[in-house]
Amino acid sequence: MIVQKKDLVRVFVKGGIISPGDLLKVITTAKDLGTDYIHFGSRQDILFPISNKNRGMLDETFRSIQTEYECEEEGSQNIVSSYTALDVMASTHWMAPHIYHYILDTFDYQPRLKINLVDPKQTMVPLFTGQVNFIASETENYWYCYVRTLKEQEVLSRSPFLIYSDDLCKVARYLEEKDLLQQNTDWSNAWKKLQEQLTINTFPVQKALRLPLTPFPYYEGMNRLPDGKYWLGLYWRNNAYDIDFLKVLCLLCQDTKIGKITMTPWKSFLVKGIDSTQRIIWEKLLGKYGLNVRHSSLELNWHMPVLDQEALELKNYLVRALDQQDISTYGLTFTVKTQPMILFTTVVIERALNHEQWQQDTYNILYAKRFDPNTAEYLYYAKGVRKEVLPALMVEVSYMYYEQLETPSLMSGEIELLDDKGHSNYQCPSCLTIYDEMLGDLSQGVSANTPFALLPETYECAVCGTQKEAFVKMSLV
């Protein structure tokens, strides 16, 4: 039987953090309702298929662990956090487990907007894949807030102020209740009204957000933590995690006093805090169930839509073909796009469009500007190519990625590109607002068709006040 999304139960695991005991209750209920496996979603949620939707049993299970779930209906969203990257990657100096737990506990409602709570110094959890993206600043307990409309890939604005940890929930709820992300919102006025109508603690933005140049991490296998303990990353190729194995894993976590299991957006999970004296027990568990924890980055670094068989088959084909080429893809991440989705990988393979219909047999290859998915801007490398040609072109893209790593101008974001309209666009690096020379900036008295070079040196971003000299010339796809 082919499982459809409507057959899934979706469990909202706040921030991707769950205790072994709560996970045990979830998977036991899933097993009792007739499934042998669960999926992990890209928003750090849990999904499992069942034919018997026993609402009474589901309600009882999720009420007991104080966790929301969704069955058949759509609309609610899980809150994504970078908690899973703590200790595994670099982090902002004030970020700690209790910070995440405290903020997540303030969200006393189930949001319908996608909310991200992330540390910008790590690269495991994407920063801008939410509609409301709270990004940790260098100022302790204060966060940048970036919003995007519900239209794919359109980042609109960054708040001109930092927001205190206690008030993130208030801001997210306000944005949702006012329905601002569904409208053609004047964000300059919207941020002012938000400050006027909410009692919140804010601080003016004084420094632009700095993003890391660290490559995507290897997140699988047994790895040493700074305190001498270990973390274990587990990845299942088909994202169908066997419940019998997970039950034993949860019980072992309880026996060895491991309090949290954390999910990544890459359909995998981490167990942190394994004592060195108990490492052999975990290795025996992996051996007993025949688990491979030595996948290459070529296999691991893919973001795949859940239950998309076409995308999975294309990924498997490309992995096999590229493996024969014996190339390195360390640092790169990939997506197969067969339907509208927010992108957060460096390389994208999408079905080609022809007369507004998907062509099943031809594809486009895109790559993120500067190979940084946080730019939310993608450039075409190839259009309308057949499946058989994709591996060779992806090898070329990987070579291009490694060549630009040695180019200082690219690494510093100083590349200049023209778009195909014959005029230039410039983007604010702080809030991603775009100055279009064809449109000008009427809010500041700049008429249409005004070249960027002719703007006064005192010109500033209309949204966040970033100075003209910081703007970056760009091209749009």
N, C-alpha and C positions, 0 to 999 in steps of 0.2 A: 504494500500500500504506500502510495506517495503522500508524504506528510505536507500539509499546507500550513501557512502561517495562522489561519483561523483555528487550526487544531492545537495550537500551542497555549500553554499557561505561561505567563510572563511574571517573574518574581522580581520586584524592585528592591535590589540590595543597595542601600544608600552608600555611595562612595566606593562600591565594590568591596566592602568589608563585611565579613560574616564570621561568626564563631563556628567551630567544628560542630558544636551541639545543634545550632540552628540549621546548619547545612544538612546534618544528619536527619533532622525532622523533615526538611524539604524533600530530600531524595527518598526517604522512607515512604512519604505520602505519594510521591511520583510512582514508586514501585507498586504500592498498593492499588494505584489507579491504572496499572497495566502497562507501564513503560519500563524499559531496561536501561535507559540512558538519559542524560540531560545535555543541553547545549549551554555554552556561555556566549552572551551577546556582546556586541561592540560597545555598548553603553554599560558594561559591567553588570548586566543583569543575568538572570538564570531563566532558561526556557526549556520546557519539556512537553512532548506531545502526549495527549491522552484522548481516548475515544469516550471514556466514561467521565464526564464532567460533573463529579459529585460535589456540588457547591457546599454542602454541609461539611464534608471532610476537608475541603480546601479552606473554608472559612475558619474552621476550628484550628487547623494547623497554623495558618498565618496570623490568626489572632493570638495564638500562644507565643509566637516569637515576635510579635509587634512589627510585622512586615506586611506591606501592601502587595497585592497581586492583581493581575488582570487576566480575564478569560473571555475570549471572543471579541470583546469590545476593544477599540483602539483609542488612543488619545493621551494617556498619561505617559510620563517619561521618568527614567531613572536619573539620579544626580551622579555624575561622573566625578571622581577625584583622583589625584595623583598619590594618594596614601600608599598604594602598592609599590611606588618607586622609592619610598623612604629607606635609607640605609643601603639600597641597591645602587642608587645613583647620587650625584651631587644634589644638594638641596639648599634653598634659601636659609640663612642662618637661624631664623626664628621658627621655622616650620618643624613641628614635632607631632607625634601621634595624637596628643591630647588636643591640639589645635583643630585637627580634622574632626575628631569626635565631637568636640564642643559645637563647632559650626554646623555639622550635619544634624545634631540634636535640635538646633534652633529651627530647622525646617519641619514644622509641625503640620504640613499639608503635602499632598502628593502633586507635584507640579505637572502642568501640561506643556510647559516649555522645557527644552533641553538646557540643563544647567551644568556648567563645568566649574570645578573648584580645583585649580591646578597651580603647581609650582613651576615657574618658567625655567628653572635650572635643570630640570630633568627632561628627557626626550621620549620616555616610554608612553606617557599619556598625552594625547594631543591637546593643544591649548584652545583652539578656536572652533571646535566642532559643535559647540552648543549655540543656542540662540542667546543665552546670557552666559558670558564667560568671565568668571572672577579669577584674576591672575595675581599671585602674591607679589607685593612690592618689596623693596629693601627696607621700607619703614615698618617696624614691627606691628603686626595685627592690622595692617591696612592693605587694601586690594585695589588693583585696577579693575574696571568693569568695561568689557567690550560687548557690544550687542550686534547681532546680525538679524536681518529680516528672515521670515520663513521661506524666502526665495533662496534657492540653492546658491551657495558661494558668495552671497552678497553681504559683506561686512560693512555695516553702516557707520558706527560711531564708537568712540571711547569716551567715557565720562570725563569731564575736565577736572574731576576730583577723585581722590582715593576714598574708599569706603571702609569703615571699621568692621571688624569681624562680626561683632554683635548685630550688625545691621544688614548683612548680606541677604538674609531671608526677607526682610522688609522690602528691600529694593526689588528682588526677584518677584515677589508677590505683587508689588505695585505695577511693574512692567506687564505682568500677566493680566491683572485685573483691568488695567487701562487699555489692554489690547494694542499696545503701541507697536508691536512687531508685525502686526497685520496691516498697518496703515502706512500711508505716505507721510511719515512723521518728520517734522522739523526738529531734529535732535538738539540743536542749540537751545531752543526754547524748552524742549522736553526735559532736559537735565535741570534747567532752572526751576521749572515747575515741580520736579521731583524733590529738589531740595526745599522748596517752599512748603510743600504739602506733607513731607515726612519729617519726623523728628529723628534725625540720624547724625552720627558723628562722621564728619568728612575732613579731608585734608587736601589742599591744592596739589595737583600734579606738578612736580618740579623737575622730574627726571623722566626721560623717555624709557619705555620698557626695553630691556636688553634681553635678547633671545640667544640661547646657546648655539654653538656650532658643533656640539658633540654629535657624533653619528648615532644612529639608532642602536640601542644596546642588544646584546645577546641575552635572552631572558629564560633560557632553559637550563636544566641540569642542576647539579649540586655546586653551590658557590659559597665562598667564605665571606662572612660579614666582618665589619671592623672590630666587633667585640669578641671575635674568635668563634662565634657560632656560625651556622650555615643557613642559607636559604635554598629552597628547591623550587625550580620552575618546571611546570608540567604542561606539555602541549600534545594534543591528540589530533592527528592529521585530518580526520573527518569531522572534528568538533562534536563527536558523539561520545561523551564520557560515561564509561560503564558504571552503573550504580553500585554493583557489588564491590568493585574496586574502591569507589569513593566512600562506601560505608567503612571498609577496613581502614582507609586513610583517616577518616574522621575519628574513629576510635583510637587510632595510634596517636593522633594529635592530642586527644583528651588524656591518654595515658602518660604522655610525655610533657604535659602541661603547656602545650602550644595553644594560645588563646584566640588567634585570628588566622583566617585564610583570606587572601586578597586576590581579586580578579583583575586582569589586564584588559584593555580594549582589543587585544589580539586573540581573543577566544582561548585564553590560557589562564592559569592561576599560579600563585606563589604561596609557599609555606615557609614562613620565616621564623628563626629562633631555634633551629635544630642543634642540640648540643653535640659537640664533637664525639662524646662517648656513645651517643645514640645513632651516629651516622650509619653504622653498619646495619642497624635495624631497618632504616629507610631504604638502604640499598638492596637488602633482601626482599623488601616489599616490592620494589620495582622489578627485581628479577623474577619473583614469583608470578607476577602478572605480565611479564614479558614486555615491559615498557621501555621504549627507546628514548633516551634523553640526550641523543647526540645528533639531532637533526641539524642540517646546515642552515645558515642564514638565508640561503636561497629558498628553503622550504618554509622557514618560520615567518618571514617578514611580509606577509600578505594580509590585507584586510579584505575579507570576503563577506558578501551578503549572506545572511542565514537562509538555509534551505533553497539556495539558488543553484540548481544542478548544472545549468549551463556554465555559470561562472566557475564552479568547482572543477568541471571537466576541462575547461580552458586552462585554469591554473595548473592542474596536474599535467596537462600536455606540455605547458611551457617549462615547468620544473624539470620534467624528464628531458626535454630537448636541451635546456640550458646546462643541465648536469653533464650531458655528453660533451659540452663545450669546455668543461673544466675551468669556468671563470669564477671570479670573486664578485659577490654582490654585497659584501659587508658595508653597512652604512646606508644602503638603499632599502626602500620599502615599496610595495606594489599593491595595486588595486585592480580588480576586474570589475568594470562598471557596465552592467547590463540594464540598469534602471536608475532614475534620478537618486542621487545620494550626495551627502557632504563629503568631500575628499580630504584626506589627511595623510596621503602617502607621497613619496617623491616621484613615482612613475605610475601612470594610469594607462590601462588598456581598456578602451571602450568600444562598443559596437558602433559602426559607422552609420550615419543617418543618410537616407536618400528619400527625398520628397516626404519628409516628416514620418517616415516609417523606418523601423530598425531593419538593417540588413544583417541577416544571420551570419553571412560568410565573409564580411570585410570589417576591418577594425582600424581605429586611430590609436596612435601612441602619443601621450602627453607627458611632460615632466614639469615639476614645480620650478618656478623661477628661482635661480641660484640653488636648485635642488633643496629648497627649504619649504616644506609643506605649510609652515606657519604664514607664508605670504598669501596663501589662499589664491594664488594666481598661477595658472597653468599655461604652458606654451606647447604648441604642436611640434612634434618631431616627425611624424608621418601620418598621412591620411589615406583611408580607403585601401589598406593593404590586406592581403589574404592571410589566413591563419598560418600557412606554411612559412611565410616570410617573417613573422613576428620574432622568433628566436634570434635571427641574425640582427635585426634592428635593435632588439633589447641589448645585445652584446655591444653594439655601437653606442647606445645610450650609457651603458655602464662605463665604457672607456671615457666618454665625455665627462661623466661625473668625476672620475679619478683625475683627469687632466685639470679640471677646474679647481680641485683641491689645492693645487700648487699655484694658483693665480690670485695674487693678493687683491686685485681690483674686484674680482668676483666675490671673494670671501668677505670683503668690506662693504659689499652692496653698491659699488660705484659703477656697475655696468650701465651703459646707456643703450636703450633700444627704442626704435620708432614703431608706432602701430601702423596698421595698414590703411589708415584713413588720411595719411599725409600730414597729420599734426601730432603733437606730443601731449601725453598725459603725464602728470606728476603726482606722486602719492606721498602723503604724510606718513613717516615711519612710525609715528606714535599711535595714531588712531585709524590709519589706513584710509582716511578721507582722500578723495581724488580731485585734483584740479585739472579740469578739461579745458584746453585752450579754446575749443569751439564754443563752450558755454560760458567761459569766464566765471566770475564769482559775484553775482548781483548783490549778495548779502553784504559785500564790502565795497560796492560801487565799481567793480571791475566788469567792463562790458564784454560781450561775446567776441570771440576771435582775437583775444589779447594774448600774445605769446608770453610764456612764463618769464622769459628773459627781460621783458619790459615791465614786469611787476616791480613796484618799489621795494627797496631792500627791507623796509619795515613791514612788508606783507607777512601775515601769520595765518596759520590754519584756522578756518572759521569755527572749527569744532573744539580744538584743544589748545590752540595758541602756539603750536610749534612754529619756529621761525622758518622763513622761506628757504634759507640755505640748507636746511636739513631734508627738504623734499627730494625724492628719488624719481628720475625719469623712468617710465615703464612702458610696456606694451600690453595690450589686452588681447585675449583669445575669445 
